[in-house]
Amino acid sequence: MQLPFQHPPSRCHGFLWTRATARFNFPTDATEGVSWDAHLKVMRKKSEIRWANRNHTGWWVFEEVEQWVSKRQKKLSTSSRCLVHVNLRVVRAKSREEAYRKAVKFGRTGMPSKTNGGEWRFVGISMLLPIYDKIEDGSEILWKEKKIMTVARIKRLVKSKRKLPVFDDTEEEA
């Protein structure tokens, strides 16, 4: 039986639970002499990181935030207005901690980036998520849940090929 979602097996109160079969695989009696409560406690500690935050592919997706600071802006305050770029990038790491460290390192590399009119400054990381699928043609990298909407509104989300930005070859005016 195929369920509408495909996730790897997960631990639920210490039992291996495979969602595809919706069956519990109870631990064997190899823990004879250990109380059931102690066994469950050990099993829970092994998986303190919730499933959605674990990564089995080694790839993570993150957003880095950069701001443009003009030479005319002497000092920035919380109400200062700046142009912002949010860059979507990927990083390979074994853990979320390593992924975060590498994302920050990538963001800081080459910053501030100075030009004649000012400089780009790294502000920080706004999102870090594991990539659940193996990276190959058609892999899902990121998804965004939208609120419930009408079919007409859903159809307006979709653009024709010629309206996709990648097919717009008109020159931007400076």
ROGU-736779 format. One record per residue (C-alpha): x negated, y, z; residue number from 1; residue in one letter. Coordinates in steps of 0.02 Angstrom, whole numbers, always signed. Layout:
BEGIN
<node><east>X</east><north>Y</north><up>Z</up><num>NUM</num><residuo>a</residuo></node>
...
***
This chain:
BEGIN
<node><east>+0</east><north>+0</north><up>+0</up><num>1</num><residuo>m</residuo></node>
<node><east>-75</east><north>+166</north><up>-54</up><num>2</num><residuo>q</residuo></node>
<node><east>-31</east><north>+316</north><up>+55</up><num>3</num><residuo>l</residuo></node>
<node><east>-29</east><north>+492</north><up>-19</up><num>4</num><residuo>p</residuo></node>
<node><east>-190</east><north>+535</north><up>+72</up><num>5</num><residuo>f</residuo></node>
<node><east>-354</east><north>+443</north><up>+66</up><num>6</num><residuo>q</residuo></node>
<node><east>-467</east><north>+462</north><up>+215</up><num>7</num><residuo>h</residuo></node>
<node><east>-601</east><north>+347</north><up>+281</up><num>8</num><residuo>p</residuo></node>
<node><east>-561</east><north>+242</north><up>+434</up><num>9</num><residuo>p</residuo></node>
<node><east>-553</east><north>+343</north><up>+593</up><num>10</num><residuo>s</residuo></node>
<node><east>-560</east><north>+308</north><up>+778</up><num>11</num><residuo>r</residuo></node>
<node><east>-404</east><north>+330</north><up>+880</up><num>12</num><residuo>c</residuo></node>
<node><east>-422</east><north>+302</north><up>+1067</up><num>13</num><residuo>h</residuo></node>
<node><east>-570</east><north>+190</north><up>+1034</up><num>14</num><residuo>g</residuo></node>
<node><east>-485</east><north>+79</north><up>+905</up><num>15</num><residuo>f</residuo></node>
<node><east>-535</east><north>+75</north><up>+724</up><num>16</num><residuo>l</residuo></node>
<node><east>-381</east><north>+131</north><up>+630</up><num>17</num><residuo>w</residuo></node>
<node><east>-376</east><north>+114</north><up>+443</up><num>18</num><residuo>t</residuo></node>
<node><east>-243</east><north>+228</north><up>+376</up><num>19</num><residuo>r</residuo></node>
<node><east>-223</east><north>+131</north><up>+215</up><num>20</num><residuo>a</residuo></node>
<node><east>-163</east><north>-22</north><up>+310</up><num>21</num><residuo>t</residuo></node>
<node><east>-98</east><north>+71</north><up>+464</up><num>22</num><residuo>a</residuo></node>
<node><east>-163</east><north>-69</north><up>+576</up><num>23</num><residuo>r</residuo></node>
<node><east>-266</east><north>-64</north><up>+733</up><num>24</num><residuo>f</residuo></node>
<node><east>-423</east><north>-169</north><up>+740</up><num>25</num><residuo>n</residuo></node>
<node><east>-449</east><north>-197</north><up>+925</up><num>26</num><residuo>f</residuo></node>
<node><east>-625</east><north>-215</north><up>+994</up><num>27</num><residuo>p</residuo></node>
<node><east>-682</east><north>-392</north><up>+1031</up><num>28</num><residuo>t</residuo></node>
<node><east>-710</east><north>-462</north><up>+1204</up><num>29</num><residuo>d</residuo></node>
<node><east>-897</east><north>-427</north><up>+1186</up><num>30</num><residuo>a</residuo></node>
<node><east>-874</east><north>-299</north><up>+1323</up><num>31</num><residuo>t</residuo></node>
<node><east>-822</east><north>-430</north><up>+1450</up><num>32</num><residuo>e</residuo></node>
<node><east>-845</east><north>-368</north><up>+1627</up><num>33</num><residuo>g</residuo></node>
<node><east>-822</east><north>-186</north><up>+1576</up><num>34</num><residuo>v</residuo></node>
<node><east>-657</east><north>-106</north><up>+1623</up><num>35</num><residuo>s</residuo></node>
<node><east>-542</east><north>-59</north><up>+1480</up><num>36</num><residuo>w</residuo></node>
<node><east>-540</east><north>+124</north><up>+1536</up><num>37</num><residuo>d</residuo></node>
<node><east>-731</east><north>+130</north><up>+1536</up><num>38</num><residuo>a</residuo></node>
<node><east>-733</east><north>+53</north><up>+1362</up><num>39</num><residuo>h</residuo></node>
<node><east>-611</east><north>+184</north><up>+1296</up><num>40</num><residuo>l</residuo></node>
<node><east>-711</east><north>+324</north><up>+1377</up><num>41</num><residuo>k</residuo></node>
<node><east>-870</east><north>+268</north><up>+1289</up><num>42</num><residuo>v</residuo></node>
<node><east>-780</east><north>+253</north><up>+1123</up><num>43</num><residuo>m</residuo></node>
<node><east>-706</east><north>+429</north><up>+1138</up><num>44</num><residuo>r</residuo></node>
<node><east>-877</east><north>+506</north><up>+1176</up><num>45</num><residuo>k</residuo></node>
<node><east>-952</east><north>+432</north><up>+1017</up><num>46</num><residuo>k</residuo></node>
<node><east>-833</east><north>+533</north><up>+909</up><num>47</num><residuo>s</residuo></node>
<node><east>-820</east><north>+703</north><up>+994</up><num>48</num><residuo>e</residuo></node>
<node><east>-825</east><north>+789</north><up>+825</up><num>49</num><residuo>i</residuo></node>
<node><east>-651</east><north>+782</north><up>+752</up><num>50</num><residuo>r</residuo></node>
<node><east>-631</east><north>+694</north><up>+585</up><num>51</num><residuo>w</residuo></node>
<node><east>-599</east><north>+852</north><up>+483</up><num>52</num><residuo>a</residuo></node>
<node><east>-768</east><north>+922</north><up>+539</up><num>53</num><residuo>n</residuo></node>
<node><east>-871</east><north>+768</north><up>+497</up><num>54</num><residuo>r</residuo></node>
<node><east>-964</east><north>+744</north><up>+335</up><num>55</num><residuo>n</residuo></node>
<node><east>-1007</east><north>+581</north><up>+249</up><num>56</num><residuo>h</residuo></node>
<node><east>-1071</east><north>+651</north><up>+84</up><num>57</num><residuo>t</residuo></node>
<node><east>-1207</east><north>+764</north><up>+153</up><num>58</num><residuo>g</residuo></node>
<node><east>-1137</east><north>+916</north><up>+61</up><num>59</num><residuo>w</residuo></node>
<node><east>-1058</east><north>+1069</north><up>+141</up><num>60</num><residuo>w</residuo></node>
<node><east>-974</east><north>+1222</north><up>+65</up><num>61</num><residuo>v</residuo></node>
<node><east>-994</east><north>+1393</north><up>+143</up><num>62</num><residuo>f</residuo></node>
<node><east>-952</east><north>+1575</north><up>+113</up><num>63</num><residuo>e</residuo></node>
<node><east>-1084</east><north>+1706</north><up>+143</up><num>64</num><residuo>e</residuo></node>
<node><east>-1034</east><north>+1887</north><up>+164</up><num>65</num><residuo>v</residuo></node>
<node><east>-1142</east><north>+2028</north><up>+97</up><num>66</num><residuo>e</residuo></node>
<node><east>-1110</east><north>+2215</north><up>+103</up><num>67</num><residuo>q</residuo></node>
<node><east>-1175</east><north>+2355</north><up>-8</up><num>68</num><residuo>w</residuo></node>
<node><east>-1246</east><north>+2501</north><up>+90</up><num>69</num><residuo>v</residuo></node>
<node><east>-1277</east><north>+2661</north><up>-7</up><num>70</num><residuo>s</residuo></node>
<node><east>-1431</east><north>+2767</north><up>+27</up><num>71</num><residuo>k</residuo></node>
<node><east>-1310</east><north>+2908</north><up>+70</up><num>72</num><residuo>r</residuo></node>
<node><east>-1242</east><north>+2807</north><up>+217</up><num>73</num><residuo>q</residuo></node>
<node><east>-1360</east><north>+2853</north><up>+359</up><num>74</num><residuo>k</residuo></node>
<node><east>-1279</east><north>+2750</north><up>+495</up><num>75</num><residuo>k</residuo></node>
<node><east>-1139</east><north>+2623</north><up>+483</up><num>76</num><residuo>l</residuo></node>
<node><east>-994</east><north>+2622</north><up>+605</up><num>77</num><residuo>s</residuo></node>
<node><east>-851</east><north>+2497</north><up>+617</up><num>78</num><residuo>t</residuo></node>
<node><east>-746</east><north>+2615</north><up>+510</up><num>79</num><residuo>s</residuo></node>
<node><east>-879</east><north>+2634</north><up>+372</up><num>80</num><residuo>s</residuo></node>
<node><east>-820</east><north>+2574</north><up>+202</up><num>81</num><residuo>r</residuo></node>
<node><east>-933</east><north>+2461</north><up>+99</up><num>82</num><residuo>c</residuo></node>
<node><east>-919</east><north>+2355</north><up>-57</up><num>83</num><residuo>l</residuo></node>
<node><east>-916</east><north>+2171</north><up>-5</up><num>84</num><residuo>v</residuo></node>
<node><east>-966</east><north>+2013</north><up>-96</up><num>85</num><residuo>h</residuo></node>
<node><east>-911</east><north>+1844</north><up>-29</up><num>86</num><residuo>v</residuo></node>
<node><east>-1017</east><north>+1709</north><up>-110</up><num>87</num><residuo>n</residuo></node>
<node><east>-961</east><north>+1527</north><up>-111</up><num>88</num><residuo>l</residuo></node>
<node><east>-1112</east><north>+1411</north><up>-100</up><num>89</num><residuo>r</residuo></node>
<node><east>-1155</east><north>+1231</north><up>-61</up><num>90</num><residuo>v</residuo></node>
<node><east>-1290</east><north>+1160</north><up>+50</up><num>91</num><residuo>v</residuo></node>
<node><east>-1350</east><north>+983</north><up>+85</up><num>92</num><residuo>r</residuo></node>
<node><east>-1368</east><north>+939</north><up>+269</up><num>93</num><residuo>a</residuo></node>
<node><east>-1348</east><north>+791</north><up>+387</up><num>94</num><residuo>k</residuo></node>
<node><east>-1247</east><north>+883</north><up>+519</up><num>95</num><residuo>s</residuo></node>
<node><east>-1140</east><north>+1037</north><up>+538</up><num>96</num><residuo>r</residuo></node>
<node><east>-1276</east><north>+1117</north><up>+647</up><num>97</num><residuo>e</residuo></node>
<node><east>-1407</east><north>+1092</north><up>+511</up><num>98</num><residuo>e</residuo></node>
<node><east>-1282</east><north>+1153</north><up>+379</up><num>99</num><residuo>a</residuo></node>
<node><east>-1251</east><north>+1312</north><up>+478</up><num>100</num><residuo>y</residuo></node>
<node><east>-1438</east><north>+1345</north><up>+502</up><num>101</num><residuo>r</residuo></node>
<node><east>-1471</east><north>+1319</north><up>+317</up><num>102</num><residuo>k</residuo></node>
<node><east>-1323</east><north>+1428</north><up>+265</up><num>103</num><residuo>a</residuo></node>
<node><east>-1387</east><north>+1571</north><up>+373</up><num>104</num><residuo>v</residuo></node>
<node><east>-1563</east><north>+1546</north><up>+306</up><num>105</num><residuo>k</residuo></node>
<node><east>-1500</east><north>+1552</north><up>+125</up><num>106</num><residuo>f</residuo></node>
<node><east>-1398</east><north>+1707</north><up>+165</up><num>107</num><residuo>g</residuo></node>
<node><east>-1546</east><north>+1798</north><up>+243</up><num>108</num><residuo>r</residuo></node>
<node><east>-1668</east><north>+1750</north><up>+105</up><num>109</num><residuo>t</residuo></node>
<node><east>-1707</east><north>+1904</north><up>+1</up><num>110</num><residuo>g</residuo></node>
<node><east>-1604</east><north>+2019</north><up>+112</up><num>111</num><residuo>m</residuo></node>
<node><east>-1595</east><north>+2164</north><up>+118</up><num>112</num><residuo>p</residuo></node>
<node><east>-1601</east><north>+2173</north><up>-72</up><num>113</num><residuo>s</residuo></node>
<node><east>-1650</east><north>+2352</north><up>-112</up><num>114</num><residuo>k</residuo></node>
<node><east>-1607</east><north>+2447</north><up>-271</up><num>115</num><residuo>t</residuo></node>
<node><east>-1615</east><north>+2631</north><up>-321</up><num>116</num><residuo>n</residuo></node>
<node><east>-1443</east><north>+2672</north><up>-250</up><num>117</num><residuo>g</residuo></node>
<node><east>-1448</east><north>+2571</north><up>-90</up><num>118</num><residuo>g</residuo></node>
<node><east>-1460</east><north>+2391</north><up>-32</up><num>119</num><residuo>e</residuo></node>
<node><east>-1364</east><north>+2229</north><up>-11</up><num>120</num><residuo>w</residuo></node>
<node><east>-1364</east><north>+2165</north><up>+168</up><num>121</num><residuo>r</residuo></node>
<node><east>-1320</east><north>+1992</north><up>+230</up><num>122</num><residuo>f</residuo></node>
<node><east>-1178</east><north>+2005</north><up>+357</up><num>123</num><residuo>v</residuo></node>
<node><east>-1149</east><north>+1823</north><up>+401</up><num>124</num><residuo>g</residuo></node>
<node><east>-1057</east><north>+1661</north><up>+365</up><num>125</num><residuo>i</residuo></node>
<node><east>-868</east><north>+1669</north><up>+355</up><num>126</num><residuo>s</residuo></node>
<node><east>-830</east><north>+1485</north><up>+319</up><num>127</num><residuo>m</residuo></node>
<node><east>-920</east><north>+1318</north><up>+331</up><num>128</num><residuo>l</residuo></node>
<node><east>-833</east><north>+1155</north><up>+286</up><num>129</num><residuo>l</residuo></node>
<node><east>-887</east><north>+979</north><up>+241</up><num>130</num><residuo>p</residuo></node>
<node><east>-863</east><north>+921</north><up>+62</up><num>131</num><residuo>i</residuo></node>
<node><east>-771</east><north>+756</north><up>+80</up><num>132</num><residuo>y</residuo></node>
<node><east>-790</east><north>+689</north><up>-97</up><num>133</num><residuo>d</residuo></node>
<node><east>-950</east><north>+632</north><up>-181</up><num>134</num><residuo>k</residuo></node>
<node><east>-1005</east><north>+774</north><up>-296</up><num>135</num><residuo>i</residuo></node>
<node><east>-974</east><north>+727</north><up>-477</up><num>136</num><residuo>e</residuo></node>
<node><east>-867</east><north>+788</north><up>-622</up><num>137</num><residuo>d</residuo></node>
<node><east>-696</east><north>+836</north><up>-554</up><num>138</num><residuo>g</residuo></node>
<node><east>-743</east><north>+823</north><up>-370</up><num>139</num><residuo>s</residuo></node>
<node><east>-633</east><north>+921</north><up>-251</up><num>140</num><residuo>e</residuo></node>
<node><east>-744</east><north>+1048</north><up>-164</up><num>141</num><residuo>i</residuo></node>
<node><east>-618</east><north>+1156</north><up>-75</up><num>142</num><residuo>l</residuo></node>
<node><east>-430</east><north>+1167</north><up>-59</up><num>143</num><residuo>w</residuo></node>
<node><east>-317</east><north>+1304</north><up>+1</up><num>144</num><residuo>k</residuo></node>
<node><east>-145</east><north>+1273</north><up>+73</up><num>145</num><residuo>e</residuo></node>
<node><east>-14</east><north>+1398</north><up>+18</up><num>146</num><residuo>k</residuo></node>
<node><east>+148</east><north>+1436</north><up>+106</up><num>147</num><residuo>k</residuo></node>
<node><east>+307</east><north>+1355</north><up>+43</up><num>148</num><residuo>i</residuo></node>
<node><east>+361</east><north>+1445</north><up>-116</up><num>149</num><residuo>m</residuo></node>
<node><east>+482</east><north>+1432</north><up>-259</up><num>150</num><residuo>t</residuo></node>
<node><east>+440</east><north>+1335</north><up>-417</up><num>151</num><residuo>v</residuo></node>
<node><east>+440</east><north>+1499</north><up>-513</up><num>152</num><residuo>a</residuo></node>
<node><east>+309</east><north>+1572</north><up>-397</up><num>153</num><residuo>r</residuo></node>
<node><east>+205</east><north>+1413</north><up>-406</up><num>154</num><residuo>i</residuo></node>
<node><east>+204</east><north>+1427</north><up>-596</up><num>155</num><residuo>k</residuo></node>
<node><east>+142</east><north>+1608</north><up>-581</up><num>156</num><residuo>r</residuo></node>
<node><east>-13</east><north>+1543</north><up>-489</up><num>157</num><residuo>l</residuo></node>
<node><east>-68</east><north>+1456</north><up>-650</up><num>158</num><residuo>v</residuo></node>
<node><east>-155</east><north>+1557</north><up>-786</up><num>159</num><residuo>k</residuo></node>
<node><east>-167</east><north>+1519</north><up>-970</up><num>160</num><residuo>s</residuo></node>
<node><east>-340</east><north>+1479</north><up>-1035</up><num>161</num><residuo>k</residuo></node>
<node><east>-363</east><north>+1652</north><up>-1112</up><num>162</num><residuo>r</residuo></node>
<node><east>-320</east><north>+1736</north><up>-946</up><num>163</num><residuo>k</residuo></node>
<node><east>-452</east><north>+1641</north><up>-847</up><num>164</num><residuo>l</residuo></node>
<node><east>-597</east><north>+1759</north><up>-804</up><num>165</num><residuo>p</residuo></node>
<node><east>-725</east><north>+1642</north><up>-882</up><num>166</num><residuo>v</residuo></node>
<node><east>-646</east><north>+1673</north><up>-1054</up><num>167</num><residuo>f</residuo></node>
<node><east>-644</east><north>+1863</north><up>-1037</up><num>168</num><residuo>d</residuo></node>
<node><east>-792</east><north>+1926</north><up>-1137</up><num>169</num><residuo>d</residuo></node>
<node><east>-747</east><north>+2110</north><up>-1139</up><num>170</num><residuo>t</residuo></node>
<node><east>-884</east><north>+2224</north><up>-1078</up><num>171</num><residuo>e</residuo></node>
<node><east>-858</east><north>+2310</north><up>-911</up><num>172</num><residuo>e</residuo></node>
<node><east>-875</east><north>+2498</north><up>-911</up><num>173</num><residuo>e</residuo></node>
<node><east>-1007</east><north>+2568</north><up>-795</up><num>174</num><residuo>a</residuo></node>
***
